[in-house]
Every structure is written in structure tokens, then in C-alpha cells.
């Protein structure tokens, strides 16, 4: 069994697995990697998930891991699903938009927003359960409407 020390190779394999299969927990991924001859600990998987910005998505009553930083066509779908699952509300004033999330999910959602490269968003700052989105003033209402449609 290989002890996969090449982080980049292991992360590439994990990414391929997450794109092809619905992985429901880290143990399941660990077993999948083991079948490929790659021995890793759950702590290593957790670190790799952080590098890949992996989110746990709930869809149709099923929880599974998904890549949060995909740049493929399904990025908007990932954002929609993540907002539906984890966003709790939106408020704004001038060019500042607040997105309230369930605890521990602000960072992942903010990363998805950043990945989308939405016109008019200057940047995001995430806490534990709140995202601050700074917008260009003339885009604020349009961005708020877009985000509210995702809820």
C-alpha cells in the first residue's frame, strides 16, 4: 500500500473521486483511497478537504461532500445548493451585504461567492456564521436580489 506523500497527487485523486462519486463521510473516502492503494489518516483527509475547500452538502435528504472551489459550470449550482442549506438570511446597507449562515459555514460559502467572481463584489470576509460582502455601491441591490434568489 502506498503512503501517498505527494500532497498534490493525493489531492488530485481526492478531487477526481469527489467529482465522480457521492462520498458521505471521511471514512468512506479513506476506504475509497485504500482501494486505490493509498493509505491516509482521517486527519490527513481533513487537511486535504480544507485545501480543496470541501463542503458537506445536503440535497434531497442526502448529505455528501462537494468541492467548494470548482470553476466548472456547476459552480452556480453549488452556490445555490450551499445557500439553500446554510444561509439563514441577508441584510444590507449601502455597499455592505451581510449573509447570515448556520454556525461554521460562513467560510465555505464566502469561498463559493469568491469563486463565482460576481461582477460588483469587491471582496468577502467570513466569520463563523456571518459573511460580509463588500460591493461596488451601484451593484449592491442587484447582488442582494441575486443572493436572495438563492435562499
N, C-alpha and C positions, 0 to 999 in steps of 0.2 A: 504494500500500500504506500502510495506517495505521501510524503509530508509536504504539502504544497507551500513552499516558502516564497515562491514568486507571487507576490500580492497581486500584481497586475493581471497575471494569467488566471488566478483564482477568482478575482473579481469579474473578469470577462466571462468565466464559466458560470458564476452565480447569476450574472445578468442574463445570460442565454437561458438558463433554467427558469428564471422568473418570467421571462418573455414567453416561454413555451408552455409552462405548467402553472397551475394554481397551487402554490405552496402555502399551507395553513399554519405552520409553526416552524420554529428554528430546528427542532429535532427532525422534522420531515426533510428539510433541506440538508441537514447533516447526513441523513441516510442516503439521500439522492447523490450527494458528493461522494459518499463512501462507495456507492455502486460504480462510480467513475474512477475509483481508486485514489480518492483524495481524502486524507484524514485531517479533520479540523475540529476544534472545540466549539462549543456554543458561544464562548466569549469571542473567539475569532470571527464567527458569523455575525455577532452583534457589531463588532468593529467594522466589518465589511459592509453591513447594512447601513451604518452611519455614513460611510464613504459614498455609497450609492444613493443615499437619501431614500431608503426604502420606507414605504408607508404601509400600514396594515389597513386594508380597505374592507368595508362591509358592503356587499352587494347581493341582493336577493336572499338575505338571511345567511349568507356565507361570508366568513372572514378569510382573507388571504393577503399575501404580500404583493406589492406592486412597486415598480420603480417610480420614484418621485421626480426624477430629472430627465425623463425621456424627451427627446426632441422630435419624435416621430409625430404622425398625425393624431395619435390618440392622446397627446398632451392635454388638449382641451377637455377630452372625456375624463381623463384622470383628475383634472382640476374640478370638474363638475361633480364627480363621484366623491372626491375628498371633501368638497364644500358641503355637499348634501349630508355627509356623515359626520363632519367635525365642526363646521361653522355653526355658531349659535345666534349670530346677529351682526348687524353692520350699523355704524353711525358715522357721520362725517360733519366737518366744519371747515369751511374754506377749502384749503388744499390737503387736508389731513383726513384720512379714512381709517377708521378703526374696525377691525374684524375680530369678533369675539369667538373663541373656539372652545372646545372641550379641553380640559387640562392636558398638557403635554403635547398638543397637536399644532400649536402656532408655528413652530419652526418648519415642520414639514409642509404646511400649507403655504407659508411665506416663500419657501423654496420653489414650490409649484408656480406661484404667481410670478416669481422672478424668471423662471424658465420660459413662461409664456411670452415674455418681452412685450407686454401690453403697452401700446402707444399711450403716452401721457403719464406713465408711472415712472417717477424719478428713482424710487427705491423703497425697500421694506425693512422694518426692524421687528423682530419677533421676540416676545417674552414666552412665558409658559402657556398662557391661554389668551393672549391678545397679540394681534399684528397691527402695527402702524404702517400704513401705506401713504407715502408722500407722493402727491401728484402735481402735475402742472395744473394751475388753477382752472384753465379753460377746459380741462378734461375731467375734472372731478365728478360732475354729475353723470357723465357718460360711463365712467368707470364704476360708480356706485350702482347704476342701473344694471350693468353687465354682471357685477358680483351678486346683486340681489336675485337675478335670474338663476344663478347657480344654486341658491338655497333651496 
